[in-house]
Amino acid sequence: MEKSYTEKIQIHKGNKLAALYPSTKLLVVCLYIVCTFIIGTVHVTSVGLSLLLIPWFIAVPVLCIASGAFRKCIKALKAVAVVAAIIIVVQTFLVPGGELLMRFGFITIYEKGLKTAVSLSFMIMNIAGIFVWLFQTTENREIARAMEASGMNYKAAYVFTSTLQMIEILSKNSKTIMNAQKARGVETEGNIFVRAKAFFPSLVPLILGAVISSEERVLTLEARGFSIQGEKTHLFNLEKSGCERKTAAAAIVITVLVLAGRIALWII
């Protein structure tokens, strides 16, 4: 028997971790960030490097693998790693301050620059990485439905989710415009100057397309009665995986242990 439209739009995930309720995932993200800041205060070398942030980052790919979304997360994690690498290079070799640790030709590494590079780069990798896990395992409509279920105004929930959708839409439109430019013979591949020369002319149609699509989106929302006051009905129902309490309890226990360990090290 063919499924109805309401049944087709429902989300059924086989992985219990990926199917967690969005609020539970948000709790895990917040507690992970708290633990990241706590671990970042622990210095394990005489120079004062926060090296524990490096093994702590392993929790992010482990979460992605356990959620069955490692392939979806790997591209975003690579981008985060590139940003962290740039920060390490800039902070380590270009920021002076503190004791001179090493000099090799024109390259000099100072204590302050190295400390800042390690702590800042891996802090960014941990925080950005856990948000990658959140958004790669949670669809926008799940977030919107959870926001409305929590009591948030439906307009505010729509603005938040539409902002996330707009990023993806603009990315796809920019690729389409660049492919069209390439088909017309415009050089779009090469060094950074060639790419910039091809990219800036595509901004005008990209912006105009975004304005036109926003007008169409407004008309669509009005046709669906978005601005009508009253109780809203939903075709999409958000389900729970059943592991929300266990996951939240595990996240809280880990946070308490990290905090207790940090207090113990401070006392010792």
Stockholm file with secondary structure:
# STOCKHOLM 1.0

chainA/1-268         MEKSYTEKIQIHKGNKLAALYPSTKLLVVCLYIVCTFIIGTVHVTSVGLSLLLIPWFIAVPVLCIASGAFRKCIKALKAVAVVAAIIIVVQTFLVPGGELLMRFGFITIYEKGLKTAVSLSFMIMNIAGIFVWLFQTTENREIARAMEASGMNYKAAYVFTSTLQMIEILSKNSKTIMNAQKARGVETEGNIFVRAKAFFPSLVPLILGAVISSEERVLTLEARGFSIQGEKTHLFNLEKSGCERKTAAAAIVITVLVLAGRIALWII
#=GR chainA/1-268 SS CCCCHHHHTCCCCSCTTTTSCHHHHHHHHHHHHHHHHHHHTCCCSTTCCCTTHHHHTTHHHHHHHHTTCHHHHHHHHHHHHHHHHHHHHHHHHHCCCSSEEEEETTEEEEHHHHHHHHHHHHHHHHHHHHHHHHHHSSCHHHHHHHHHHTTCCHHHHHHHHHHHHHHHHHHHHHHHHHHHHHHTTCCCCSSHHHHHHHHGGGHHHHHHHHHHHHHHHHHHHHHTTTTCCSCCCCSCCCCCCSCHHHHHHHHHHHHHHHHHHHHHHHHC
#=GC SS_cons         CCCCHHHHTCCCCSCTTTTSCHHHHHHHHHHHHHHHHHHHTCCCSTTCCCTTHHHHTTHHHHHHHHTTCHHHHHHHHHHHHHHHHHHHHHHHHHCCCSSEEEEETTEEEEHHHHHHHHHHHHHHHHHHHHHHHHHHSSCHHHHHHHHHHTTCCHHHHHHHHHHHHHHHHHHHHHHHHHHHHHHTTCCCCSSHHHHHHHHGGGHHHHHHHHHHHHHHHHHHHHHTTTTCCSCCCCSCCCCCCSCHHHHHHHHHHHHHHHHHHHHHHHHC
//
